Amino acid sequence: MRKEKIVESAVLGTPVVALCGKIWVPSRDPQKFPVCPECKAIHDEMPRGDDSEQ
């Protein structure tokens, strides 16, 4: 998911689906919280894409 979508979800209060399938509403600074281990494992297995899509 693009970072803009996460920010939009935090501002509007709309839920997002994490890579692990958990549905949540981003409402806090993600830099202050650990990454879900399951999401990290899924992310690490994903192919690297074009940096312009971040």
C-alpha positions as CSV (number, residue, x, y, z in Angstrom):
1,M,0.0,0.0,0.0
2,R,1.3,3.4,-0.8
3,K,2.2,5.6,2.1
4,E,-0.3,8.2,1.0
5,K,-3.2,5.7,1.4
6,I,-2.1,5.0,5.0
7,V,-2.0,8.7,5.8
8,E,-5.4,9.2,4.2
9,S,-6.8,6.3,6.3
10,A,-5.4,7.8,9.4
11,V,-6.9,11.2,8.6
12,L,-10.3,9.9,7.5
13,G,-10.4,7.0,9.9
14,T,-11.0,4.4,7.3
15,P,-9.7,0.8,7.9
16,V,-6.9,-0.8,6.0
17,V,-5.9,-4.4,5.6
18,A,-2.4,-5.4,6.6
19,L,-0.4,-7.9,4.7
20,C,-1.2,-10.5,7.4
21,G,-4.9,-9.9,6.9
22,K,-5.5,-7.9,10.1
23,I,-8.0,-5.0,9.5
24,W,-7.0,-1.8,11.4
25,V,-7.3,1.9,11.4
26,P,-3.9,3.7,11.4
27,S,-4.2,6.3,14.2
28,R,-0.7,6.7,15.6
29,D,2.9,7.4,14.4
30,P,4.0,4.0,13.0
31,Q,7.6,4.9,13.8
32,K,6.8,4.4,17.5
33,F,5.5,0.8,17.1
34,P,7.1,-2.5,16.0
35,V,6.3,-4.1,12.6
36,C,4.0,-7.1,12.8
37,P,6.3,-10.1,12.5
38,E,3.9,-11.9,10.1
39,C,3.7,-8.8,7.9
40,K,7.5,-8.4,7.9
41,A,7.9,-12.0,6.7
42,I,5.4,-11.5,3.9
43,H,7.0,-8.2,2.9
44,D,10.5,-9.8,2.9
45,E,9.2,-12.5,0.5
46,M,7.7,-10.0,-2.0
47,P,9.6,-9.1,-5.2
48,R,11.2,-5.7,-5.2
49,G,9.4,-3.3,-7.5
50,D,9.9,0.0,-9.1
51,D,10.8,2.7,-6.5
52,S,8.6,5.2,-8.1
53,E,5.5,3.4,-6.8
54,Q,6.3,4.0,-3.1
